[in-house]
Amino acid sequence: MSISSLEEIKCPCGEVFEAELLSAISVSDNPELKEALISGEINIVCCPACGEMFYAERFILYHDSGNELIAFVYPSSFEGQAAQCKQKMQSEFSSAIKNFEDKNKITYDPMLFFGIDDLTLMLRAEQELEDEENVLIYTAQKINLSFVKIPPSFARKLNMPKALPVLKGEKKFGESSLGALKMLIKHNPNLLHYVKLSEKLSKNKNLIEEINKKLQK
């Protein structure tokens, strides 16, 4: 769940005041917070003395179960303590998942960020990727293709779309899927993430089998 609390904040002008800040964001519970974060509207405060508006940097835990993303976002000033932060993240994550029932077990690793900007940059890039995925899904029937999906965390690791084209009637991603990719790119050469994927697969055929093993049931 998303969590917020009153925090004491010091403005650059020296004024100390209280404001409600988010320390945990659950996209499943509050999907609107994802867009607010991307738009730079999270934890923005206004000093009652000088009127200056600024981002109050605090630790934030970000969780989007649908996209298999857990992010531990430390203030950028903590970057020099990266090793300690990573160890703390892994320890807290391991302790937390022990309380999950087997059917709700999280099978993907948490990600570590320093500063909210790095997280928002990644989320914006993934939005662009999702736009191309939506084009594939919309276009597939028009050009006699279908599509399969892989886990979002696996797709993120390889910086590739999670919706992949396959020939009509196929349920697996195999050698013939290279032909499906070429059909998609020929129909719409502006799908740059799929162009990069085609190039990547042409250079590394073993990746096809790796993708096939990760197909979501």
C-alpha positions in Angstrom: 0.0 0.0 0.0 1.0 3.6 -0.4 2.2 5.3 2.8 2.5 9.0 3.6 3.3 10.8 6.9 4.1 14.3 8.2 7.8 15.1 7.9 9.9 18.0 9.1 11.4 19.9 6.2 14.0 22.6 6.1 13.7 25.1 3.2 16.9 26.6 1.7 15.8 29.9 3.2 16.2 28.3 6.7 12.5 27.9 7.5 11.5 24.6 9.1 8.0 23.4 8.5 5.9 20.2 8.3 4.5 18.6 5.1 3.0 15.2 4.2 5.4 13.2 2.2 5.1 9.8 0.5 7.5 7.2 1.6 5.9 4.2 -0.2 4.0 4.0 -3.5 1.9 1.0 -4.5 0.9 1.4 -8.2 -1.6 -1.5 -7.7 -3.5 0.5 -5.0 -2.9 4.0 -6.4 -2.2 3.8 -10.2 -2.5 7.6 -10.4 0.7 8.0 -8.4 2.8 6.5 -11.2 1.9 9.3 -13.5 2.3 11.9 -10.7 5.8 10.6 -10.1 6.7 10.6 -13.8 5.3 14.2 -14.0 7.5 15.3 -11.1 4.5 16.0 -8.8 5.5 13.6 -5.9 6.7 15.2 -2.6 6.7 18.7 -3.9 6.4 21.2 -1.0 5.9 24.9 -0.7 7.7 26.9 2.0 5.2 28.9 4.0 7.8 31.6 4.7 9.4 32.4 1.2 6.9 30.6 -1.0 9.6 28.5 -2.8 8.4 25.2 -4.2 10.9 22.3 -4.2 11.2 18.5 -4.1 11.6 17.2 -0.5 14.0 14.3 -1.1 13.4 11.3 1.1 13.6 7.5 0.8 10.8 6.0 -1.3 9.8 2.4 -1.8 8.1 2.0 -5.2 6.2 -1.1 -6.1 4.4 -2.0 -9.3 3.4 -5.6 -9.1 1.8 -5.6 -12.6 5.2 -4.6 -14.1 7.2 -6.7 -11.7 9.1 -3.7 -10.3 10.2 -3.0 -6.8 12.5 0.0 -6.5 14.3 1.2 -3.4 14.9 4.9 -4.1 17.5 6.5 -1.7 18.3 10.2 -1.8 21.0 11.1 -4.3 23.3 12.1 -1.4 23.5 8.4 -0.4 25.2 7.3 -3.6 28.6 7.3 -1.9 27.1 4.6 0.4 25.9 2.4 -2.4 27.3 -0.9 -1.0 25.7 -0.3 2.4 22.4 0.7 0.7 22.4 -2.4 -1.5 23.1 -4.7 1.5 20.2 -3.0 3.5 17.9 -3.3 0.5 18.6 -7.0 0.0 18.2 -7.7 3.7 14.9 -5.9 4.0 13.6 -7.4 0.9 14.5 -11.0 2.0 12.8 -10.4 5.3 9.7 -9.0 3.7 9.1 -11.8 1.2 9.3 -14.4 3.9 5.8 -13.2 5.1 4.3 -13.7 1.6 2.2 -16.8 0.9 3.6 -19.0 -1.8 1.0 -17.9 -4.4 2.0 -14.3 -3.8 5.8 -14.8 -3.6 7.8 -12.2 -5.5 10.1 -13.9 -7.9 11.9 -10.8 -9.2 14.8 -8.9 -7.7 14.5 -5.3 -6.3 16.2 -2.4 -8.0 18.3 0.2 -6.4 18.2 3.9 -7.3 19.8 7.1 -6.0 17.6 10.1 -6.6 14.0 10.0 -8.0 15.2 11.2 -11.4 16.8 7.9 -12.3 13.6 6.0 -11.5 11.4 8.5 -13.5 13.8 8.3 -16.5 13.4 4.5 -16.5 9.6 4.7 -16.2 9.4 7.2 -19.1 11.5 4.9 -21.2 9.3 2.0 -20.4 6.2 4.0 -21.3 7.7 4.6 -24.7 8.3 0.9 -25.0 4.7 0.1 -23.9 3.5 2.5 -26.7 5.3 0.3 -29.3 3.9 -2.9 -27.6 0.4 -1.4 -28.0 1.0 -0.8 -31.7 2.1 -4.4 -32.1 -1.0 -5.7 -30.3 -3.3 -3.4 -32.4 -1.4 -4.2 -35.7 -1.0 -8.0 -35.3 -4.4 -9.1 -36.7 -4.0 -6.7 -39.7 -0.9 -8.4 -40.9 -1.7 -12.0 -39.9 0.4 -12.1 -36.8 -0.1 -12.9 -33.1 1.9 -12.1 -30.1 3.2 -13.7 -26.9 4.3 -12.1 -23.6 7.3 -12.5 -21.4 7.6 -11.4 -17.7 8.2 -7.7 -17.4 11.2 -8.1 -15.1 12.9 -10.3 -17.7 12.1 -7.9 -20.5 13.5 -5.0 -18.4 16.7 -6.9 -17.8 17.3 -7.2 -21.5 15.8 -3.8 -22.4 13.3 -5.3 -24.8 9.5 -5.3 -25.3 7.5 -7.8 -23.2 5.0 -8.3 -26.1 6.7 -10.2 -28.9 5.3 -11.0 -32.4 4.9 -14.5 -33.6 3.3 -16.0 -36.7 -0.5 -16.6 -36.5 -1.4 -19.7 -34.5 2.0 -20.1 -32.8 2.4 -20.1 -29.0 6.2 -20.1 -28.8 8.9 -17.7 -29.7 11.2 -19.5 -32.1 13.2 -19.1 -35.3 10.0 -18.3 -37.3 9.4 -15.4 -35.0 12.3 -13.6 -36.6 10.1 -13.6 -39.7 7.3 -12.2 -37.7 9.5 -9.5 -36.5 10.5 -8.6 -40.0 6.9 -8.5 -41.1 6.1 -6.1 -38.2 9.1 -3.8 -39.0 8.2 -3.8 -42.7 4.7 -2.7 -41.8 6.0 -0.1 -39.4 9.7 0.7 -39.5 9.3 3.3 -36.7 9.0 0.7 -34.0 12.6 1.2 -33.0 12.6 -1.1 -30.0 11.5 -4.0 -32.3 14.2 -3.0 -34.8 16.8 -3.2 -32.1 15.4 -6.6 -30.9 15.6 -8.0 -34.5 19.3 -6.9 -34.7 20.0 -8.4 -31.2 18.4 -11.7 -32.1 20.2 -11.9 -35.4 23.5 -11.6 -33.5 22.6 -14.0 -30.7 20.3 -16.9 -31.7 20.7 -18.4 -28.2 18.5 -15.5 -26.9 15.5 -17.0 -28.8 15.6 -20.1 -26.6 16.2 -18.0 -23.5 13.1 -15.9 -24.3 11.0 -19.0 -25.1 11.8 -20.4 -21.6 10.5 -17.2 -20.1 7.1 -17.1 -21.8 4.3 -16.4 -19.5 1.7 -19.1 -19.2 
